Amino acid sequence: MGKELLFVINTLSRAGAETALLELLHIISGIKDSAGNNKYNIDIYVLMGQGELAGKLPKGVRLLNKKYSHFSVLSGKGRHYMYRHIASQALWHGAIFKNFFYIISNFTDMLKSRHIWPDKLLWRVLADGAEFTEKEYDLAVSYIEGGSAYYTAEHVKAKKKAVFIHTDYKKAGYTRKLDNRCYEKFDIIFPISDEVKEQFLKVYPEYRNKTKVFHNIINQKRLRKLAGKPGGFNDGFDGIRLLTVGRLTYHKAYPVAIEAMRLLKKDGYNVRWYVLGEGPERQALEQRISDAGLKGEFVLCGAVDNPYPYYRQAGLYIHATRFEGKSIAIQEAQTLGCAIVASDNGSNREQIEDGTDGILCSLDAVSVKNAVEWLLDNPAKRHEFGKRATEKKITYENEITMLLALVEE
């Protein structure tokens, strides 16, 4: 009989953590014992009960949710479902009443800091109002911070528990008070980069001995194959295409990119900037694009099923963000041979060697514009950076061993 594993994640919509989880599940679900049987039986529970990637789960991985919507949380229908789901889950098990004083206290703290994080206030309510199971697992894994971590810590029976951290913990709005001592219930904590680890340990220094970096997993061979499939740009543009991939959210700093593009056009460059991704900032960004006179020049393409041909066809990849965990989009761009301009923050610095396979710059429009112009004016350097980026090998054997050692001890 195989070992019983449970993975918990907030949603299964198209984003970095979800993409990395799918790759991890593909690897673990393919591991066989000496008799040729599956060594691990895998269940997955999606806290929000929603996301378009559920159809891409490996064969044999069991989705536990009794009710599930395949609409993206970023689509109109998906948002409508999400709001109804939140309302229902908040009432289930009396979760909203149980957490009333928790919400008021943390909301007051957020008011004092002048930054309200509605999702952070609701994660514990959603965790307490979720579906519960009496099954005991050999290993339960919260694959992301927030609601999944609270649910796994409080409501899952397992011999061992692990949690992944995918973001700069403090900048993303998490606090010890919000977490309510959940991390003491995990046997191991997996930040996805050295920078994410150090930022997490600034909040939780007492957990240094059980915190180990677990790098994102991507399948470079599969990405290159998908990049060769039909698709990509179809607008007939004859200049140089700039590409960014990421959700339309605050921390991706798209207003900086829009202003940088305005300056590039002012300087006479024949470029067009494309963004693959969807999110709550779309309407505000469309207004900024219009105000900057960039309609048709800074293009919000929405989410696409196969983004990889776009990387191959782009002249330059740009990743100017406020903060990151560890960007899968950067790893994908490197795998597919893109020269990269990225904002100089800790996690981006781990992935890009400035002046060798890309350029790191300050997060302001002029600095981004200057870095892009330098590469536009130096096509030989663009080619050199892209070639060096493709030479980066992404391996994950140590990470898989580290995780599965929890159930093999």
Salt bridges, closest charged atoms under 4 A:
GLU4 OE1 - LYS135 NZ 2.93
GLU23 OE2 - ARG222 NH2 2.54
ASP43 OD2 - ARG62 NH2 3.07
ASP43 OD2 - LYS135 NZ 3.13
GLU52 OE2 - ARG14 NH1 3.39
ASP109 OD2 - LYS177 NZ 2.89
ASP119 OD2 - LYS120 NZ 2.83
ASP128 OD2 - LYS98 NZ 3.70
ASP128 OD1 - HIS155 NE2 2.76
GLU134 OE1 - LYS157 NZ 2.72
ASP138 OD1 - LYS159 NZ 3.30
GLU154 OE2 - LYS185 NZ 2.80
GLU184 OE1 - ARG181 NE 3.19
GLU198 OE1 - ARG208 NH2 3.48
GLU206 OE2 - ARG176 NH2 2.75
ASP235 OD1 - ARG241 NH2 2.67
ASP235 OD2 - ARG272 NH1 3.08
GLU259 OE2 - ARG262 NH2 2.76
ASP267 OD2 - LYS369 NZ 3.34
GLU278 OE2 - ARG282 NE 2.73
GLU286 OE2 - ARG282 NH1 2.91
GLU297 OE1 - LYS265 NZ 3.47
ASP305 OD1 - ARG14 NH2 2.93
GLU324 OE2 - LYS252 NZ 2.98
GLU324 OE2 - HIS319 NE2 2.96
ASP344 OD1 - ARG349 NE 2.78
ASP357 OD2 - LYS392 NZ 2.66
GLU373 OE2 - LYS369 NZ 3.92
GLU384 OE1 - LYS381 NZ 3.45
GLU384 OE2 - ARG388 NH1 2.98
GLU391 OE2 - LYS387 NZ 3.12
GLU409 OE1 - LYS160 NZ 2.76
